[in-house]
Amino acid sequence: MERGETVLGQAWSGIDTPQNNGDVYLYIMKRTQLYLDESLWNALHREARREKTTISELVRRAARERYMNRLEERAQAMRAIVGMWKDRPEFADSEAYIRELRHDTRLERLENQ
């Protein structure tokens, strides 16, 4: 398969940059069409020329920053709380702690009625 070749409506691309030491990463891209007003298209066109990239790449970056960074922020928050209770003695034996939480006296209370 050649770069840019389409298979069942999906294009593939490979990235080989100096930062990834010659490793090539393949990924599937979905094609879409956007309608942009002239001022937005002009701004994107100028920026793409300045950065020596494509308008498509600018749009992909903007979409990733807007909609995918939240996932990374949530993942960072989850990683930050991992182990935060590791020094609490009541959690030293997690099985015993859970059993204590689940200890129910309902049957005893029913018998005493």
N, C-alpha and C positions, 0 to 999 in steps of 0.2 A: 504494500500500500504506500502511496506517495503522500507527502505532506499536502494537506488541503483536499485530498480525495474524499469524496462523500460516500458513505455506506449507509443505506436505509435512512437517508435524511440527516445523518449525523456526521459532522466533520471531526477530524482528529488533528491534533497539533502536538509538536514536540518542542520542548524548551531545552536548549543547551546554551548555558551562559557561563562566563568565567567563574561566577560565584558557586556554581554547582559542580565544578571540577570535571566537566565533560560528561557528567551523567545526563541522560535524556529522560525526561518525564513525559509520558504520554497521557493524554486525558481527552475525554469526549466532550464536545461542545455542541450545544443546541443552537440552531440558527433562529434568529428572531428579526423582526423589522420594527423600527421605531420611527415615529413622525416627530421631527424637531422643528420648532419655529426657527426662522432665519437667524435671529440674534444668538440663540443657543448653539445652532450649528456653526456659526462664525466663531464663537468663543471656543468651542471644542476644536474646530479646525486650526485656529491659531495655536492653541495649547499643544495639539498633536504635532504640529510642525516644530514648535519650540522644543518639545521633548523627543522629537524624532521617533514618534510612535504613531499609532492609528487612533482614530476616533473610537473605534470599537474597544480598544484596550483602555482608553480613558473611561468609557462607560462601564466596562467590567470592573475596573478599580473602584469607581464611585459606588457601584452597586455592592461590591464586597464590603467596602468601608461602612456603608449605611446599614446593610442588612445582615452581614455576617460577623461584624465585630461584637455585636451583642452576645452572640454565642460564645465567643472567646472571653468576653468579660464575665459571663456567667461561669464558664469553666474555671477561670482564675479565682473567682469567689469560692467555688467549691473546693479547689485545691487549697485555698487559704484556711479553710475550716478543718481540713483533714488533720487529725491528731490534736486538736485544740483541748480535748479533755483527757489527754493521755496521762496527765499527772494527778488526776482525781482518784483517790483510793477506792471509792465505791465502784469504780469501773474496772478495777484490776482483774476481777473475775467476771467477765461479761455474762457468762451463762448463769451464775448465781444472781447477778443483778436482774436479769430478765425473769428468772424464776420468781424472784421476790416481787417484781412488778405484777406478775401474773397470779400471784397468790390470791386466791379468792375464798372468802369465808361465807359465801352465799349458802352452801349446803348446811353449814353449821348454824347459820341464822335461821334457816327454814326449820330445822329440827327443833330449835328452841322456841318456836312460836306456839 
